[in-house]
Amino acid sequence: MKRIIALLLMLTLLSPICCQAEAQISDYTLDRVVLLSRHSIRSPMSGSGSVLNEITPHEWFAWTSKPSELSLRGAILETMMGQYFRLWLENEGFFPENYQPEDGAVRFYANAKQRTQATARYFSAGLLPVAQVPVEMHAAYDTMDDTFNPVLHFVTDEYTRDAISQIAEAGGADGLKGLHAKERDALSLLIEVTDMEKSDAYMSGKFGDLMSDEMEIVLEAGKEPAMVGALRRGTSVADALILQYYEEPDALKAAFGHALSDEDWRLIHSIADTYSEALFGAPILAVNLANPLLREIRSELTAEGRRFSYLCGHDSNLCSVLASLGVEEYLLPDAVEQRTPVGSKVVFERWLDKDGEAWYRVSLIYQNTRQLRQMEQLTLENPPSVYPLRFKGVNQTDLGMISEADLLKLFDDAIAAYDELTEVYLMDDAA
């Protein structure tokens, strides 16, 4: 009884705060929305005949698409996400029902890979079901568009040394080996779940030993940062296993007969998180990798006549953009992927107050694990998860808003940081 009374008291105390927040947001008018999206669920990057199929004695899920392409589930989930945004924007009075946008008011732009182009098209079908919305593609189909391609735009010997040193800091006193040490429990669980040690590829040494801490970082101009070693190999298997968990309704079957908790699944995916954060999240790398995309988003935030922008890329894009902007550390709740979940969107909402001053809310919006696995319909009563993002050194209001000037300065500083890097390293190299 005491616990019930305490709970009722807590709800009574919280209710005015919730009502006050709703009243406060009603004092603002939604003016513009810019999304940077990761593609939705895809098949693993490698298919039949690859080491992935040889690394476990078990049969993988029967994927509904070719390697690396958007799956049937991914298509449905992204349509649902588009439908949710339509409900939200109509509810805000931002879009009329069955909106058919005037020229230039809405923009869809995606990388030229199948999974990103398809994701954008399915989202647009959910958002604007009766409008003809073109999805821009600025490169040959199934190649990497320069805007979304997370490649290093310059590399020097000194830059390489400093970048590897910054990556190694995340491993603590043990440096790069510390990154592997941090994931030993996760790698051990991955080996157990896949029964990897019973596979021919593992026993023959073809795949290598995941418990070995050898690691090499490779940085080359015009290419993505690369990692050689156990953590990279573990990431490829963990990625496939997590995708199988999303696709396979039977959780026991998804884990090859092993009973895994939510925490176990998060632990397995932490391998991929550590890998991505090392290669795309280190600040000295992030501003180099994300420069074209930062410029593109910055342009969309101020494009004349634009109301809604949807840019679709990859987890590496979200990771490098957020790191460049100085996002504070976070782990997403109710998600296996706690950094940049599949189908997640960095959403920049521009709101105008009664005086016409512009403010932004920046958040990660994503379907939680239950919604992904059960393909739950998204509604205003059952929305996707919304996680407010904070940025280092930037003041935010009680509603989590930052001034437009502060947000644009974050972009301008990140873009300028790239120019400063080129001056420091290329001039030193030339000297």
Secondary structure, 3 states (H helix, E strand, C coil): CHHHHHHHHHHHHHHHHHHHHHHHHCCCEEEEEEEEEECCCECCCCCCCCHHHHCCCCCCCCCCCCCCCECHHHHHHHHHHHHHHHHHHHHCCCCCCCCCCCCCCEEEEECCCHHHHHHHHHHHHHHCCCCCCCEECCCCCCCCCCCCCCCECCCCHHHHHHHHHHHHHCCHHHCHHHHHHHCHHHHHHHHHHHCHHHCHHHHCCCCCCCCCCCEEEECCECCCCEEEEHHHHHHHHHHHHHHHHHHCCCHHHHCCCCCCCHHHHHHHHHHHHHHHHHHHHCHHHHHHHCHHHHHHHHHHHHCCCCCEEEEEECHHHHHHHHHHHCECCCCCCCCCCCCCCCCCEEEEEEEECCCCCEEEEEEEEECCHHHHHHCCCCCCCCCCEEEECCECCCCCCCCCEEEHHHHHHHHHHHHHHHHHHHHHHHHHHHC
